[in-house]
Amino acid sequence: MDEFWDVIFDKLRNFESMTYSDIFVKASTQNHPIDVECLNKIAQNRLEKLQIEAEALYCLRLGGKLRIYGYLEGRVYNIVWYDNNHGDNYTCVCRSKKKHT
């Protein structure tokens, strides 16, 4: 729970003052859309179960291996997942083979 207040809450609060362009264009190497087909099968099944019909989820890098995934509805970012171990492993929502991502 400390991680939420120490890291996540501050990062999310910072995003509130930014534009879409600031978040997803200027910082596109850290924050970017991911096609649903690129998500692991468990994540795809969960989207279906939650009846979320998005073509892409948007990944926000909160630092190190911390990521949140969500979808946009108008100007609202709806958080679906929190991933505290993003990388080249089978537990993350979207596996990355890049080092230090």
One Martini backbone bead per residue (centre of mass of N, CA, C, O) as a GRO file, in nm:
protein
  101
    1MET     BB    1   0.054   0.065  -0.016
    2ASP     BB    2   0.293   0.261  -0.025
    3GLU     BB    3   0.330   0.263  -0.333
    4PHE     BB    4   0.084   0.423  -0.399
    5TRP     BB    5   0.157   0.692  -0.237
    6ASP     BB    6   0.467   0.722  -0.332
    7VAL     BB    7   0.406   0.679  -0.659
    8ILE     BB    8   0.129   0.654  -0.809
    9PHE     BB    9  -0.029   0.904  -0.717
   10ASP     BB   10   0.172   1.118  -0.820
   11LYS     BB   11   0.168   1.035  -1.117
   12LEU     BB   12  -0.138   1.070  -1.165
   13ARG     BB   13  -0.146   1.367  -1.084
   14ASN     BB   14   0.044   1.464  -1.313
   15PHE     BB   15  -0.139   1.376  -1.554
   16GLU     BB   16  -0.374   1.584  -1.507
   17SER     BB   17  -0.183   1.835  -1.629
   18MET     BB   18  -0.195   1.685  -1.898
   19THR     BB   19  -0.189   1.607  -2.219
   20TYR     BB   20  -0.217   1.385  -2.457
   21SER     BB   21   0.044   1.475  -2.598
   22ASP     BB   22   0.230   1.461  -2.352
   23ILE     BB   23   0.183   1.154  -2.298
   24PHE     BB   24   0.157   1.006  -2.613
   25VAL     BB   25   0.379   1.177  -2.781
   26LYS     BB   26   0.625   1.296  -2.623
   27ALA     BB   27   0.606   1.001  -2.440
   28SER     BB   28   0.601   0.734  -2.638
   29THR     BB   29   0.824   0.546  -2.501
   30GLN     BB   30   0.645   0.520  -2.225
   31ASN     BB   31   0.365   0.602  -2.365
   32HIS     BB   32   0.126   0.363  -2.506
   33PRO     BB   33  -0.019   0.184  -2.735
   34ILE     BB   34  -0.188  -0.146  -2.733
   35ASP     BB   35  -0.267  -0.407  -2.883
   36VAL     BB   36  -0.468  -0.659  -2.787
   37GLU     BB   37  -0.305  -0.891  -2.936
   38CYS     BB   38  -0.038  -0.832  -2.744
   39LEU     BB   39  -0.163  -0.956  -2.522
   40ASN     BB   40  -0.219  -1.167  -2.306
   41LYS     BB   41  -0.456  -1.409  -2.279
   42ILE     BB   42  -0.564  -1.331  -2.001
   43ALA     BB   43  -0.618  -1.035  -2.073
   44GLN     BB   44  -0.813  -1.085  -2.307
   45ASN     BB   45  -1.023  -1.242  -2.139
   46ARG     BB   46  -1.081  -1.014  -1.935
   47LEU     BB   47  -1.195  -0.810  -2.133
   48GLU     BB   48  -1.430  -0.986  -2.219
   49LYS     BB   49  -1.558  -1.025  -1.938
   50LEU     BB   50  -1.580  -0.695  -1.902
   51GLN     BB   51  -1.672  -0.574  -2.179
   52ILE     BB   52  -1.412  -0.468  -2.338
   53GLU     BB   53  -1.403  -0.268  -2.649
   54ALA     BB   54  -1.083  -0.251  -2.738
   55GLU     BB   55  -0.815  -0.206  -2.954
   56ALA     BB   56  -0.666  -0.048  -2.717
   57LEU     BB   57  -0.417   0.002  -2.486
   58TYR     BB   58  -0.283   0.211  -2.229
   59CYS     BB   59   0.047   0.272  -2.140
   60LEU     BB   60   0.190   0.356  -1.819
   61ARG     BB   61   0.480   0.485  -1.696
   62LEU     BB   62   0.595   0.497  -1.345
   63GLY     BB   63   0.849   0.315  -1.324
   64GLY     BB   64   1.046   0.097  -1.406
   65LYS     BB   65   0.814  -0.179  -1.367
   66LEU     BB   66   0.583   0.026  -1.370
   67ARG     BB   67   0.236  -0.028  -1.470
   68ILE     BB   68  -0.044   0.092  -1.657
   69TYR     BB   69  -0.370  -0.012  -1.777
   70GLY     BB   70  -0.587   0.128  -2.037
   71TYR     BB   71  -0.873   0.321  -2.138
   72LEU     BB   72  -1.041   0.534  -2.359
   73GLU     BB   73  -1.311   0.776  -2.271
   74GLY     BB   74  -1.245   1.023  -2.411
   75ARG     BB   75  -1.105   1.191  -2.122
   76VAL     BB   76  -1.096   0.897  -1.996
   77TYR     BB   77  -0.898   0.696  -1.783
   78ASN     BB   78  -0.921   0.344  -1.760
   79ILE     BB   79  -0.832   0.129  -1.524
   80VAL     BB   80  -0.728  -0.225  -1.534
   81TRP     BB   81  -0.407  -0.233  -1.472
   82TYR     BB   82  -0.143  -0.353  -1.259
   83ASP     BB   83   0.223  -0.349  -1.308
   84ASN     BB   84   0.520  -0.454  -1.109
   85ASN     BB   85   0.659  -0.664  -1.359
   86HIS     BB   86   0.778  -0.551  -1.610
   87GLY     BB   87   0.869  -0.764  -1.896
   88ASP     BB   88   1.039  -1.081  -1.934
   89ASN     BB   89   0.739  -1.226  -1.863
   90TYR     BB   90   0.435  -1.411  -1.770
   91THR     BB   91   0.289  -1.183  -1.568
   92CYS     BB   92   0.247  -0.979  -1.773
   93VAL     BB   93   0.037  -0.818  -1.986
   94CYS     BB   94   0.298  -0.712  -2.162
   95ARG     BB   95   0.550  -0.835  -2.314
   96SER     BB   96   0.907  -0.760  -2.284
   97LYS     BB   97   1.230  -0.778  -2.458
   98LYS     BB   98   1.332  -0.531  -2.337
   99LYS     BB   99   1.559  -0.361  -2.178
  100HIS     BB  100   1.458  -0.163  -1.921
  101THR     BB  101   1.099  -0.178  -1.935
   0.00000   0.00000   0.00000
